[in-house]
């Protein structure tokens, strides 16, 4: 029986070793693969029923319509396939699967009882309840907003501290700065006089004062950079969310639908989010500035070539 598998040769295994069976992600399969995998699993379940006398109270005929039953029996199938793999060895893997089979049968019996299905009766899966109530969803969003603000501000504060510390520490290295300053202010550093020493000391104090101002400005710039990056990321998220919602709405439209219900509202939400991310006016200004810069660069290269040609003609 075939199944989605992991090729061991990709991770240093022997090329001739059969692929290792992997758990089936049913929701991710395309139609053809889904039908194939379900058929393979159905064939194996026929063997399982006959071998272990599995009754319909454990696995009803309609098991494939119940995602929970399909997942659980699919895991058991994967485990069985692993016991047959050449890399399984000769250890206790078969007995281990037997123990897990008993646990899986108990879970399946309980899950089947919940479905209400029997050998002759099928109960459709109920509509799934909403993931969250309106109040819980609002509480969830408020929590995320609060945590996001706190964490972004924490990152911004740390960035500001790092920038300020780096600048202040550089100004503290007077034993390294003093020789450079002395070489700059003294005509003869090896025979520096009192005036030279005084100028060096004054320059070091000035560098320290400047460091305070630069550290303050750098810290402010660091905070602004982090906050701007977060704001841009948040706006990109809003554009992506609106785009996905609009695309999914279009995907649910029937061929006869001209405009699905709600498409105008979602389209406007996407347009608004896009305009906040990058206003059209700013995009146009940037394009014009870039074109102007390219033209200016070309003109400068042409002018340099012309000057070079003229210089060649001069004696």
Protein Blocks (a to p, Z undefined) as FASTA:
>chain_A
ZZddddfklnopafklccddddddfklpcfklmmmmmmmmmmmmmmmmmmnopafklmcf
klmmpmklmmmmmmmmmmmmmmmpmklojmlklmmmmmmmmmmmmmmmmmmmmnopafkb
ccdddddddfbdfklmmmmmmmmmmmmmmmmmmmmmmmmmmmmmmmmmmmmmmmlmmmmm
mmmmpmblmlccfklmmmmmmmmmmmmmmmmmmmmmmmmmmmmmmmmmmmmmmmmmmmmm
mmmmmmmmmmmpcfklmbdghklmmmmmmmmmmmmmmgfklmmmmmmmmmmmmmmmmmmm
mmmmmmmmmmmmpZZ
